[in-house]
Amino acid sequence: MANTATSKKTRAATESAVTGSTGGRRRVVIENVRPQIDDGRFPIKRVVGERVVVEADAFGDGHDRISCVLLYRREQDQDWQELPMRLLGNDRWRAEFRVAEIGRYRYSVSAWVDHYETWRHDLERRPDTDRDLPMVLQMGAALIEAAAHRARGLEARRLQAAAEALTGEAPLVEKRHVAGDDENARLMHRYAERRFIAGYERELTVVVDRELARFSAWYEFFPRSCGEGSHGRFADCEPMLDYIAGMGFDVVYLPPIHPIGHKFRKGRNNVLTPESHDVGSPWAIGGPEGGHKAVHPELGTLEDFRRFVASARARGLEVALDIAYQCSPDHPYVHEHPQWFRHRPDGSIQYAENPPKKYQDIYPFDFECEAWESLWTELKSIVEFWIEQGVRIFRVDNPHTKPFPFWAWLIDDVKRAYPDVLFLAEAFTRPKIMHRLAKLGFTQSYTYFTWRNSKGELIDYFTELTRGQGREYFRPNVWPNTPDILNEYLQFGGRAAFMIRLTLAATLAASYGIYGPAFELAEGAAREPGSEEYLDSEKYQVRRWQLTRADSLHDFVALVNRIRRENPALQSDWDLRFHAVDNDKIICFSKTAEDLEDIVLVVVNLDPHHRQSGWVELPLDTFNIGTERPYQMHDLLTGARYLWYGARNYVELDPQSGPAHIFRLRRRVRREHDFDYFL
Amino acid sequence: MANTATSKKTRAATESAVTGSTGGRRRVVIENVRPQIDDGRFPIKRVVGERVVVEADAFGDGHDRISCVLLYRREQDQDWQELPMRLLGNDRWRAEFRVAEIGRYRYSVSAWVDHYETWRHDLERRPDTDRDLPMVLQMGAALIEAAAHRARGLEARRLQAAAEALTGEAPLVEKRHVAGDDENARLMHRYAERRFIAGYERELTVVVDRELARFSAWYEFFPRSCGEGSHGRFADCEPMLDYIAGMGFDVVYLPPIHPIGHKFRKGRNNVLTPESHDVGSPWAIGGPEGGHKAVHPELGTLEDFRRFVASARARGLEVALDIAYQCSPDHPYVHEHPQWFRHRPDGSIQYAENPPKKYQDIYPFDFECEAWESLWTELKSIVEFWIEQGVRIFRVDNPHTKPFPFWAWLIDDVKRAYPDVLFLAEAFTRPKIMHRLAKLGFTQSYTYFTWRNSKGELIDYFTELTRGQGREYFRPNVWPNTPDILNEYLQFGGRAAFMIRLTLAATLAASYGIYGPAFELAEGAAREPGSEEYLDSEKYQVRRWQLTRADSLHDFVALVNRIRRENPALQSDWDLRFHAVDNDKIICFSKTAEDLEDIVLVVVNLDPHHRQSGWVELPLDTFNIGTERPYQMHDLLTGARYLWYGARNYVELDPQSGPAHIFRLRRRVRREHDFDYFL
């Protein structure tokens, strides 16, 4: 597992199988290199400091030994770092490297027939009585001598001496020692004859983000609801920032902050007949005051926004903006760039429709228009504009209704200039489309979590997310609620349902978010039966929230976020494991940090109405726990400590008093021979 | 399932995602196209008349409908045939075509946003009261009119009329009929606006062989054992050809027929000290009389060989030659092309070694030599030489000890000139190497069958062979014995073991072979305990076989081969299914022909020593059999007919009298209402 890059650097051999004077003699095949997405068309993703474990099938013809190396480099570097790969068996090889910096890395694999290793192996199997031995030793000496000519200084002299020893007067046993010597072998690997080296046919890419891409807690709110008067301004949000930071979130995500259109403006609860003071939907972007690069005057000025970003940053919060590429009929683009929209036979511009529904307040862009190139350029400039204002995170609205090539181009271009920028895809659509958006570059992705409420659904879905090949590029960001989605589980489950869903979101996934204060105030009222829309939704009106209500989940959320920060096990997704419980209403899963130093076990009662109990069954081997002693389960939510014995243990959870345990597993329990209380 | 190629032909769009003026507007993504081997690097395989079922993921952004087509063509053709693909759900599309000719075909997938289908779907959902309806109809008319301009004659006029009907004075219901009309839809598909068509990024290839590539029975024998005197000649083999044809084989495979070296010739039972009359191993190729293009004088002349080939053909047999690229020290190449061999420090040529074993009678070629190009050319010319003598099948000896690029080049080159040539890879080596050889072009492959004797081993291995992705390129040819391998199962199982293994080979796999007469005479004597070498192996000496022995399995083999020929179910590998039996010594499996017209059920007692019995459990649904009536099992080996009831039925097999059933399943049993006896 050591990551000791040799100082020697080589070029990856990328010529095709049979070309040039060496082609036909390139006898080693390299195939099935992993990780790799769609034949290398898309990069895998990592954050700074993570490992990339690379495996490949490599083999040659005949009985010759081969050597196999992993090559990697930062994309901007010329030279490759090289690491020897280890044979796992069945012609599978493995090595790993760590990505140290934000940006892009390349990796590939090379291999060659290793005549020196072949010779050593051959020599080992020859008895001392073999009449051919002198000649065999001479052949080995020739290989070493050739390598000596490729080496320099001390190393060259050492190899030269080894070659001479093989053919000199020394007794056979000493010559066998020369062949068996590991340092000689190391030098022979470094200075190997690589004339017929085979390079894997492509270089693979890993995009490296900052850590927030993997581990983040998001809080979405409407700044306009923060005012004392009728419409909150950025300047009114300072207490809200304190409140959010106090709960331990990392990212504050704002719905669009731009001027809102007046034509066909929607009223409260989405009615088509607004009153004159109705504030409209922030997603109906654009008015006489400006479009996607302007700040809604009722929220403040651009300067106010920049101050808001700075205030957030001072509290350890980053601001994420909403990128919604659509226009209200009042957007300046409509008049300045009519060619970017679709025109109907009567000359009017086509508004959004999903028959029989009409969205006359929204004009989509026509990405098939002749002026698509100027449209793309302008849309990218919006992102760049907000980057210049200090924003580094964008939550992209409905990316699946814009062309895939557009996103691939935009994200790639932006990230090459600003590799610390993160994009979250709000694509609630079919699975393959969501995966395509993640593959082409979105940093994080919304998921189906909102609609996965039963134990079976949760296990199936998170197994797919964390064990499927999608994990190399699809980073889930799970939300129990959004301004668009108040699931029935929350509508009818009361306060316990909110605690349950928060616990699941924050512990099943390393990245999660809530739309507040609706969430922590357990707002469960839907507009109408069967609808997932909020009653009196903030999308269409200003709300006043009683943040200090006694039944607020503020403290609970703050505690869960603190547990996340203190436990590395909860900061990544791949080591999630589900465990058996003999009750379908109780789900149990664990997460571990790389070295098992941190093991977190979560047990949640999914029934928000009734007390549930059952027997949890743990794979003690996996956790490196013996069966001969009890171990301690420390509930980080309550502080309670339980002694558990063996694999099966009893749990009981009352949704009213506490629907979940978040245990830290402490390995050993004190015995008279132990000095320290706990490991 | 219909294979109705439209007469219209289009070019496959293969431009990359974002290029040219349309690139950014190519909104459809096509991915995960199957079948496909290693990102399309290798072709899949079919025989003439087989289907290629192609599936692809295809989807666009937004809510627009897309259309998806399968494109295929013979490699030498310019124009593509086009077939509409059908949406299976979850953005997966499917269509299929049949390969009609030997050679190479290409296939790919294209898709586009279908504005007409999108419009039709939109229109369907609009109520009659929608105020926008006139404009919507006008937009549809514009689409149809544009298509009319791309069409000609009657079709153009029909489309023009449809466009006019949509905007004319007719009542709305009639206009809806125009949009609903299937013939209009068909024309709109044919003349669709394909300006932004997306082509799958690569063309995939299928190599189409003649039927023998999929379904073949091979018989290997040593012509030198056919003589009346000391060394048989081709002219002596006529009775042997009658005998082999009488057993119903398709292919007669001969060990190398070339002059045999004298230097370091091996004697009987592989001793290093031959006697002067010892005939040597046919694999020690080359002597003063010639090399790989010569016929061993003791077998006859080249003319005699050609006559042998013609004699075989007259009996419905094809001759397969052994291609063993290695030389005896007496081979003319050794003197004429010393640069093709590896030289040791003393100037001698390196013989084959696997320390401590030495094979001084064999010089391997050095594929890393500087003259590799002339070596390749010469080796290919050997195959071409024998093709000119009428040979079309080659069994290649140890292909895994020669470079993969060499084989890829040789096979591709030969098959482009002679697409009916078949190559069988005799690579008993590690799995990935065997698969690579199959991928790069070998028509059929030897397998691990010889060492798979227990029920679990057989089920695992044949499930992998017939259900794994390897089935697209790896065509198993299974051998119960070869001159190199007399497995212990045969050594100790007696005559019953040979019947068991023959039944398994001939029914589990569509292609199989035996090395005879050792096989049908149940020759079970090994050279020494623990060895798989035959005692008195024909590799080193001439044998006399008593073909007419009463205990010969000749008639049994003939019967099994006849059953294979009469039952299409046994002529391909993909529809193999294993069925449960509550006895580990009894294996049960079925094969079906495409349309369930032929269902063969095989039950074999794997214990050659004891009578075994058990309950077989069949999936009646799969066979389209109801549970309400009995069905008839017709044992094709004995002629016996059994009535079976329901899913579970009893079997009992005595290895001495008959260790296997090969049932043909006849669906229905006569009832008083039936007119015909059996379906």
Interface residues (C-beta under 8 A of the other chain):
Chain A: A17 V18 G23 G24 R25 R26 R27 V29 E31 N32 D38 D39 D57 F59 D61 G62 H63 N90 D91 V113 D122 R125 R126 P127 D130 M135 Q138 M139 A142 F196 R344 P345 D346 E353 N354 P355 P356 F367 E368 W372 E373 W376 H400 T401 K402 P403 F404 P405 F406 A408 W409 R430 P431 K432 I433 R436
Chain B: A17 V18 G23 G24 R25 R26 R27 V29 E31 N32 D38 D39 D57 F59 D61 G62 H63 N90 D91 V113 D122 R125 R126 P127 D130 M135 Q138 M139 A142 F196 R344 P345 D346 E353 N354 P355 P356 F367 E368 W372 E373 W376 H400 T401 K402 P403 F404 P405 F406 A408 W409 R430 P431 K432 I433 R436
